[in-house]
Amino acid sequence: MIARAPGKIVLSGAYAVLEGAPAVVTAVDRYVEADASRAADFLTPEVKAALPGRAAPWFDAGALRSGDKKLGLGSSAAILVASLGSVFAAERGITDEGALRGAVFEPALVAHRTAQGGGSGIDVAACVHGGTIVASRAGATLAVRTISLPEGLHVDVLFTGVSASTSELVGRVRAFKARAPHAYGGVLEALRSAAEDGERAFSEGRPEEVVRALRDQLRGLSDLGEHAGARIVTREVGRLADLAIEEDGIVLPAGAGGGDVALYVGQSPPSPRLTAAFAAERHERLALSVGARGLHLRS
């Protein structure tokens, strides 16, 4: 059985989701494929945690890479979800799409958190469910609901060409929290408020308010990065954001930041001037669609 799981991008709620704020995440039409009839030639830590001491399926994650660089589209979660989907379909005979997603979600969530030493689980949720979701964490529980992207909202995904380590960035943020909990609380309260505004605007289909909330989140992410000594918002993203604001849009990190992918979000497509600025800053617009299908078997 060959199972397919999509990559993802975080549209809203980065970092704040770790403190219980809602995140908006969308699946993209770049897929990992896993085949339980073939033996794995490489094991990720997440798959090892999900299938300890067991044979793992072969997988192809080439769609989530550019040459030797990862694109930052959640490949670890997509590999895990596709691998479990393939194994469960082969061993348990699960072929119904809804049943397969239901069987995979919790084991994938546990394995991903085990391998990464925690985390929100929103990557796994997006890979399993697909579409666009709102996810929020309360302890070990992750609540997920599906929404539609607002009409008239344009989202472009930009590949920065620079790989970033999510674990390193999150580690610096955790260290900031440990050494200065009061300052951390103030920064995260602002991010949490902006994340809640973003979730509300996405859910109510108000593109202008989405852009406003994401601008607030960019300011919060910049503040968090300065306090934590983490390059969450790169200089290039900062320059592009200034230009995008002039066009009633915004450019901001997608997820943990520091490289990998960034987002342009606006009420209209980026102008030729802004598109030229993307190229000048070596930010490549990726050819992909958002709101893609979640975990499924290849027909």
N, C-alpha and C positions, 0 to 999 in steps of 0.2 A: 504494500500500500504506500502510495506517495502522498504525503501531506504537505500543504503549503501554508505558510504563516507570513503575514505582511510585516514590513517595517513600520515605524511610527514616528511622529513628531509631537512634541509637547507644545501646544499653542498658548497655554496660560497656566499659571500656578507653579512654575518651577521653584524649587526649594521650599516655598510655603506649604506645598503638599506634605512635606515631611513633618509639619507641625499641625496637620489636620485640615488645612485649607483645601478647597476643591481645585482640581486640575482639569483642564480641557485637553484631551489628547485625541489625535486622529490617525488612523491607519493610512499608509501610503501604498501605492500599487507597485512596490518592489518586494518580491517574495523570496523567502528561503524555502527550499524544497528538501524534504527528508524521505528516505526510502528504506523501510525496514527489511527489505529483501537483500540489501547490501550492507556489508559490515563497515562501520565507521573507520575512516583513516585518520581522524582527529577527534578528540573529545574535549569539549569545553567544560569548565568547572561546573556550570549549571547543569549540564546533561549528566555529569558524573554524580552530582548530588541527587538528581532525580532517579537515576538508574544505577544505584551502587552495586558494583560487582556483577552487573548484567551487560549483555551485548547491547551496544547502541547502534542506531541506524546511521547510514551514510547521509551526509547533507551537502547541499550546495548553497553557499551564502554569497555568491559572486555578485548578485544584483544589489547587495548592500555595501559594495566596495567600489572604489575607483582605483584600479591598479592594486598597489600594495597598501592603500590607505582605506580605513573604514570611513564610511560616510557619516556615521553618527545617527543612524536611523534605528537604533535599538536592535542590533544584530544578535546580541547575546540572548535576549528574550525571544526573538523570532526563531533562532536555532533551537532553543529549548522547546518552544511550543510546537514547532513543526515536528521535532523528534518524538515528543510524547504523542502527538496526534498520529504519527505513522505507527508507532509501537502499539498504541491502544486499538487502532483500527485493525492491525494485523492479528494481535493476540486475543482481543475481546470481540472481534467482529463488529465493532461500532462503525457504521457507515452513515448514519443520520447526522447531518451537520450540527444541529442543535445539541444532540446527545454527545457528540464528540467534544464540542466546546465545553459542555458541562462537566465531562469526565476529566478534561485536561486542566481546567482553570486552577483549582485548588492545589493539585500536586505541582503544577508549574510555579505557582506563587510561592509555595514553601521552598522549593528547590532554588529558585532565583534568590530569595532572601537568605537562604542558608549559604549559598556560594558567595554572595556579595556582602555578607555581614549585616544585613538589614535592607533598607530601601522601601520605597512606597509601594512597589508592585504595579505602578501604572503602565509600565512598558508591557508587562505580561497581559494585563487586562486589554490593552489596545490590540495586541497581536492575536489574542483569542477571539475577542468580540468583533473587531473590525469597526468600520464606520467611524463616527465621532462620538466620544463618550465624555461624561463627567465622572471623575473618580475622586473619592475622598476616603481618607484612612481614619479609623478609630481603633487604636491599638493594633491588633493583628488583623482586624477586619477591614476589607476594602469594599466600599459600596460603589456600585457602577450603574449608571443609567445612560441610555442612548439619546443623543440630540441630533439636530440637523444644523449644519453651518448656516449662518444668516445669508439670505439672498443679498447679492450685491457686495459681498465681502470677497476680496481677492487675496489669495495666499500664495506666495512664491517661496520655495525652499532654495536657499543659497548654500552651496558647498564652499567652505572657506579654504580648502586645500591644506588645512593644518589640523592634525589629529589632536584631540584633547582627552585627558584622563578624567573621567567622571569620578572615579574613586578618589583621586588626588584632590580634586576640587571640593568634593563633599567632605573629605577628611579635614581640609583646612577650615571649612565652615563649622564642622563639629568641634574643632580645636578652639575656634573663636567662641563658640557657645560655652565651652568648659571654662575658659579663662575670664570671660566677661559676660556672664549670663544676663545682667541687666541691660547692657548695651545690645546684646544679641536680641533680647526680647523686644526692644524698641524697634530695631531694624525689621525683625520678622513681623511685628504687628502691622507695620506699613505695607509689607509685602502681602500679608494675609488679607488685609482690607482690599488691596488692589486685585488679588486673586478672586475674592468674593464678588467684586464688581465685574471682573471679567467673566466669571461663570454666569452671573445674572444677565449680562449683555449677550453672551452667546446663546443662552437658553431662550431669551426673549426675542432673539433675532434682530438686534439693534447694532448694525455695523459701526455706526459712529461712536457708540458707547464702547464697543469692543476696542477700537483703536485708542480711545482715551484711557481705558483701563490698562492696555498694554504699554502705553507710554509711562503710566505710573509704575508699572512693574519694572520697566527698564531702569527707571531712577532707583527703585528699590534694589535691583540686582547690582547696579553700580555701587551703591552704598554698601551692600553686603560684601561685595568683592574687595572694596577698600578696607573695610574693617577686618576681613578674614585673611588679607594678603593673598587673595586668589584672583586670577585674571578671568573673571566670569564674563565681563563685557570687554571685548578686545577694542583696541584703538580704532581698528577698521570698522567694526560695528558701530562704534560711537560716531564716527564721521558720517557713515551712511544714514544713521538715525537722524542726524541733524538735517540732512538733505530730504529725507522722507517726510519729516515733520512739515517742511515747507509745502509738501504736496498732500497734506492731510492723511499721511500714512505713518508707518513706523517700521523700523528695522530693529530687531532684538535677537538675543540668543535663543536658540530652540533647545530647551532643556537646561542642562548644567552649564552650558556655555564654554568659553575658553578656546573655541575652535569648532571643528566638525561642521555643524550646520547652523545657519541663522535663518531668520524669517523676515520676509517683507509682508506686511499686512496693511491693506488699505481699502478704501471705498472705490478705487479705480485701479487698473493695472499701472505698474510703474511707468513713468514717462521715459522717452528716449534719453533724456538727461540723466535720470536716475539709473536707467539700465546701463548707460555708459560708465557711470560711477561704480556700479557693481563690478564691471570688467576691470576698471582701473584699480580697484581694491582687490582684484583677483578672487572675487566671489562669483562662482559659476551658478547660474540658474539651472537647477536640476529639472529634467523632463519627467515629471511624475504627477499623479493625481492624488488628492486627499479623499478621505471617506471611503477607503477601499474595503473590499471583502475581507473578513476575518478568516480564522482557521478553517480549512476545508480540504477535502481530498481531491486530487487531480483526476479529472474524468478522462 
